[in-house]
Amino acid sequence: MILYANCKINLGLDILRRREDGFHDLETVMLPVTELYDIVEVERVEGASEFVSKGIVVDCDAEHNLCMTALRLMQRLYGVGEVRITLDKRVPFGAGLGGGSSDATAVILAINDIFSLGLSEDALVEVAAMIGSDTAFFVRNTPQLCTGRGEKMESIELPLQGKYLVVAKPEEGVSTKEAYAGVKPAIPQVRLTEALQRPIEEWQGVVKNDFEPHIFEAHPAIAELKQTMLDAGAIYASMSGSGSAVFGIFNDKPEIKLNKNTFLKITKL
């Protein structure tokens, strides 16, 4: 079974408070980017499970890849058999695009189908949320207002049809650990749901990402990339998630020239 595990961007990301369990309560809107994806193939095998990776080199051993984490979880919960997972990695990691989380969810969805488990959407969301804060989003894979630590979701409509989305990532990445180590939780003056009700031309400076201040200070290239988007005519630009990817939303297809080592993807919403 082959699945196209697309990534996501975050429209706003407010870190509200640190929880007693060590996680953070947050509020963000996740938007799928369907034209930027990894390819995940899952097939039943006899003998031991196997993980094969190609494309962008992933910086961890096979057993610790989130695809294998998802498989082991499904085996523990539902006693499913052995599979071979082949990951063709195309979405940059360390980017705040949720590529690894999407891959893990793809494995869960594939196993549910291959082994005829018949799990409901709610059950799939619950399982995916055991792996990570944004993994559950990819079960629904539609625009969602995400709260809690990211696993509580509510569908949301956004006025973005026909706009152009530019996603770019510099060579450097940002780890989730680094991002959360420097963040300062606070309740915003304007809640995200209220901010997103404004015309998109008024989002800049109101729909914000709480990771940006300290990440931009530590990684000036990311801040410069956001400014490049705005200088090119973006009506809204932001870092996605914990970074280092930056995106811009444009009325018309832009012409952007970036460093040759900067990842770039332009798609229409």
Secondary structure, 3 states (H helix, E strand, C coil): CEEEEEEEEEEEEEEEEECCCCCEEEEEEEEEEEEEEEEEEEEECCCCCEEEEEECCCCCCHHHCHHHHHHHHHHHHHCCCCEEEEEEECCCCCCCCCHHHHHHHHHHHHHHHHCCCCCCHHHHHHHHHCCCCCCCHHHHCCCEEEECCCCEEEECCCCCCCCEEEEEECCCCCCHHHHHHCCCCCCCCCCHHHHCCCCHHHCCCCCCECCHHHHHHHCHHHHHHHHHHHHCCCCEEEECCCCCCEEEEECCCCCCCCCCCCEEEEEEC
